[in-house]
Amino acid sequence: MKRLIVNADDFGWSEAVTSGILRAHREGIVTSTTLMANLPGAEAALERARREAPGLGIGLHLNLTEGRPLTGDAAAPLADAQGELLRSLVALVRRVRTSPAARLAAEREWEAQILWARDRGLRPTHLDGHKHVHLAPALLPIAIGLAKKHGIPAIRTTAEWRPAGIAKMLPRQWGAKDRLRQMILAWIGRRWGIAGRRAVRNAGLATTDWFFGLRATGSISAELVEFVLSRAPEGTGELMVHPGEAEASPARPTRLGQSRPAELAALCDARARRAAEENGWTLIHYEGLKS
């Protein structure tokens, strides 16, 4: 059995990102996405998905590091002086590790994001986290508990599969500092993912057998998709991607802003779909893990 979920993160981040994800589903190999429910673009993203992409699987991209919290002042242990969620993953992880109040605020905020989506008719296919924060040791039990409470059947785990020769396939458009940072984050994410996969399955929830996209965040190309899908192990895997259309003046600038259009082009490239077909991959979204 060879099944592949191609999940585009950050649905609702901006109009350009939402448009890129929908196009990557219509014209490319994206099968799944995860919604950032607390961002201003979330409502429009859901409405567009209903009209333009009824077959797209939609989960929730649990978020504690971007935008304003849905829980307002109750999220104070996770927010800065302006009421915005802390953008630093390191600062967030420190707070939730040492502060029961911060963990309670995280649980309330995540539940508010789930209920926001439920109230708008979405039945999330799965949970994952912005910057993979749902897998942080202090927060994973919360994510598992909320998934079980709200009948969400699956959680992403980032136990990254690392094929031999992958380093030479990654573009070097980033500077040495950014590449080192990405390697460190990928190492942490893989450790969290290995422990998380065990915990998620022990809780009776579904997750994939393998995952790819940590080290390659912002570097997905058609050649890389061909490389991965020709070598990936059998079972069910997830390829994490970050497509989007170009933005002249992004409201939420990040280093992914420059790479999103290139990822969109790669995912819509005929070589990507051909790689899936020729290597025997069935494209699914997280609902498919039930079977």
N, C-alpha and C positions, 0 to 999 in steps of 0.2 A: 504494500500500500504506500503510495506517494501522494500526499496532499499538501498543498501550499496555501497559506494565508499571506497575502500582501497587504500589510496594514499601513495606511498613511496617517501619521500622527498630526495633531494640532487642528482638527476641523473646527472652524469658527474663529481661528486666530485673527484672520483678516479676510476681507472680500477676495483678495488675490489668492490667498492660501486655499480658501474654500473652493474657489473656481478651479484652481489647479487640481485639487483632489477629485472633484467631480469629473473633470476632463480625464484624469488618469484612470478613473473607473470606466468611463464611457469608451475611451479610445485605447486604453492600455490594460495593464494587468492588475491594477489595484482592486481588491475585493472587499476591503474592510477599512474603516476609519474610526478614530476616537475623538469625541466631542469635548471641547473645553467649555463646560456649561456656565462658568462664571464670567466669561468674556462677552463683550457687547455684541460680537458677531455670531453668537451661538444660535439665537432664535432664527435669524435669516438662514443660517447654514442648515438647520433642520427643515425649514420650509422648502429650501431648494432641493434638498435630498429627496423629499417626498415627491416633488414634481419631476425631478430630472434623473433620479437614480434609485428606483424602488428596490433594486436587487443589491444595493450596497449594504453590507453589514455595518452597524453603528454601535460602538461601545462608548465608554466614558473614559476620558483622559483626566483622571483625578489630579487636581491641581492645587498646590499650596505655595507656589512661587511666582505667580504671574497674575496681575490685575487686582481688582478689588474683591474681597470675599463676599459670598452671598449672605453670610451670617453677620455681616456688619461688625459692630463693636464686640460681639462675642468672640471674634477671631483675633482680638488684641494680642494674645501671646504669640501670634504668628505674623504680626503686621508691623510696619514701621510707623513713624509718627504721623504720616499722612493717611494711614489706614489702608495702604497697599500691602499685599502679601510680600514677604521678604523674597527678593530675587536670588539670594545666595543659597544654594543647596547646602553648603557646608554649615551656614548659620542655622538653617532649618533643622538639619539632622542633629546638631548639637542641642537645640532647644527641646526637640521632642524626646531626645535620649535622657535629658536630665529633669524635665519639667512635666509633672502630671497634668498641669493646667494646659500646657501646649498640646499634649496628646489628646486631651478632651476636646480642645478647640479644633484639632485636626479631624477628629471623628465627626463632630457636629458640622464642620464645613463640608466634608466629603458627603455626609448624608444629605445635606442641603443640595449639593450638586446632583446627587442621584434623584432626589425628589423633584427637583426642578425639571429634569428630563422626563421623569415619569408623568408629571403633571401635563406635559406637552405630548403625551402619547408614545414616547419612546420606550421600547423594551430593550434595554442595552444587551448586546450580545456578549459583552465581557467588560472587565475593568483593566486598565493599565494606568500608568502615572506619568505626568509631565516630569521629565528628568529622572524617570523611573523611581520616584520617591515612594511609591506604594510598596516597594520591596525593601526599604530601609528596615532594619530589624525591629525598631520601636514602632513602626507603622504597619508592617505586614499583618499582624494579628487583627488590626482594625479593618484593613481592606478585606481580609477573609471573612470577618464577622459581618460586615456590611453586605458582601456578596451573598452570603447565606441568608441574611435577614430579608433581602429584597429580591431573592430568587434570580440572581445573576449567575449564570452557570459556569463562567470561566474567568480566569485571570492570566494576564501575560506574565511569563517568567523569562528572564534574560540569561539563561544558561547558554551562553553563546558558543555555537559551533565555530571552530577556527581551522579552516582548511590550510594545508601546507601551501606556501607560496602566495598567501593573501596579501602580505605586506607590499609586494611589488605591483599589485593591482590597484592600490589606493593612490589617487592623485595627490600631488604635492602642492596644491594651490595655497594651502595654509602655511603659515610660518612655523618654525621649529617649536616655538612656545605653544602654539595651538595644537600641533600634532602631539606634543608630550602630554598636554592637558587631556586630549582625547584618549590617549593610551591609558592614562590613569583612571579616567572615568569608565572606560571599557573594562578595566581590570576589576574595579569596584562593582560595576554592574554585573559582571559575570559571577563574582562571589555571591552577591545578593541573589542572583538568579538561580544558582545551584541550590542554595538553601531554600529559596522560595518555591522552587518546583516540588521539592519534597513536602513542604508544609501545605501547599495548595492541594496536592493530591491526597495527602493524609486527611485533609478536611472534606474530601469528597467532591472537590471542584475539578474542572478540566483545565488543562494547559497543554502546550505543544511539547513535542519530543525534542525539538531543537529550535534555535533562534539565531538569526543573523542580522546585524545592523549596528551594533554598538561601535566598534572600531571604524566602521564605514559611514557613520552618520555624516551627512552632507557630501558624500562621495559616491553615491550610487550612479553607475553608468550602465549602458547596455552591455558593455564588455564584462563588467563585474557581475551582472545578472547571469550572463551566459556562463561565466566561470563558476559561480556558486551553484547554479541549478544542474550543472553537469557533474558536480562532485558531492552534492549534499546527500546525507544518509536518508534511508527510507523512513517511513513514518510520517508524522505531520509536523511541518515546520512553519515558522513565521519569518518573513522578510520585512523588516521595519524600514519605512521610507518617509521622506519629507518633501513631497512635491509642492509646487506653488507657481503661480504666474508672477511675472516680474512686477515690482512695485517701485515707482520713481521716488516716492517719499513715504516709506513704511511707517505706520503709527507705532509699531512695536519692532524696532530694528534689532536684529540679532545677526550673528555670523552666518546663520543659515539663509539669510535673505539672498545672498548671491548664488547659493547652490540650488535653491529650490527650482528655478526654471530649468536648470540642467538635469535635475532628477526627473522633472516632469517629462522632458524630452526623452530621457532614457526609458521611462516606464511605458511611453507610447510608441517606442521604437519597435518595429516588426521583429527585431532580433530577440527582444525580451519574451514576446509571446511564443515565438518559435522555439526558444530555449525551453520553455515550460512544456510545450507539446512534444518536442523531440525527446525530452528526457522523462516523459511519462508522468508529469505532475498534473494532478487535478486541482484546479483553483477553487478554493472555498473561502468562506469567512468563518468566524468563531462559532456560529450556530452549527456548523458541520461537525464540531467536536462531539456532539451528542450521539452521532452515529458511528 
